[in-house]
Amino acid sequence: MSTFQLLLLVLAGAIFYLFFKQLFSGNFPKRGVDFEAKRADEQIGGINRPDKTFSTPAVQPTRMEQLLKMADAAIEKEDLQEAEKALQSALILDENSIEALQRSGYVAMQQKKYQEAKEYFEKILSLDESDDMAHASLANALHQLGDEEGAKQHHERAIALDPEYAPHHFNYANTLYDLGCKEEALIEYKKAFALDSELEVAKKMIKELSE
């Protein structure tokens, strides 16, 4: 046996020894153990993508979220009929959806369907009486329907719930001005402008009513 053959034999024996040592040690990768997911929504990557061991499934929007997004896009384009269709479908899915009811009330107001708007805002308040925006919106709808006492009550309730929100004071001032209550309107315009100095219309009305 030549020296070269002897060297090959020794090398083969060393490799054989290391192989069996690893095999019986139990340290080799085990299927379903070494690659166990750490979260319920994790998935093991395919064998053709060794660089992508784990992946998390993309979260798909719900049907309600899709319909609200469609309504928002239609409102932005001023396509109120399309917005109304999307919102009607949303309310079929969940008749108590506050988000769908709020948008439906807004669309109805823009279409001058004040009775429908009133019903949407009343529905919101039946679900959450402390919704100040619903009170303010209902006040505007009642004002358009000629229910001035009801309008004033809901304006005041909106202000009581969030006295730091300038638009509540501004909207109440507008209603009071329409009713000829100019002194009271001036007070509310001043409150609105004190809270938000960017309300130029409020500033203009303060000047007009102060002359």
C-alpha positions, 0 to 999 in steps of 0.5 A: 500500500502506497503512502497516498493510499494510506492517507486516503484510508485515514481520511475516509475513516475520520469522515466516517467517524464524524458522520456517525458521531453526529448521527447518534448525538441527536443534534441534526435538524428535526422536521417540525422542531427546528423550524417551529413557528413562534406565532399562530399566524406564521408559516414556514417558507417553501423549500425553493426559498431558503432565504424566506423561512417564515412569512406572515399572511397579509391581513385582508380588509373586511367587507365593511371596511371595503364599503366604507372606503368606497363610500369615502372615495365617492364622497370625495368625488362628490358622487353622493348616489354612489356613496349612498349605495355603498353605505346602504350595503354597509348598513345591511351588514351591520345596521348599528355601525356608527361609522356607516350611520355617520356617513349616511347622515352626512350624505343625506344632509348634502342631498337635502334629505333632512328627515333621513339625516335626522333618523340616522343621527337619532339612531347613533344617539340611541347607540351612544348618547354621548356622541357630541358630533351626532348631537351637533349634526342632529341639531343642524338637521332639526334646524333645517326641518324647522324644529328650532327648540330641538336644534338648540337643545342638541347644540347645547348638548354637543357643547356640554360634551365637548366645550373646547371644540370650536365648530360646536360653538360656531354651528350654534351661533349660525342657528341663533343668527338665523333665529334672529338671536343676534346677541346670543349668536355673537357670544357663540361666535366669540367663543368659537374664534377664541378656540380657533383663530383660523375661523375667518367667518366667525371673525367676520360675524363678530365684526358685523354683529359688534357694529 
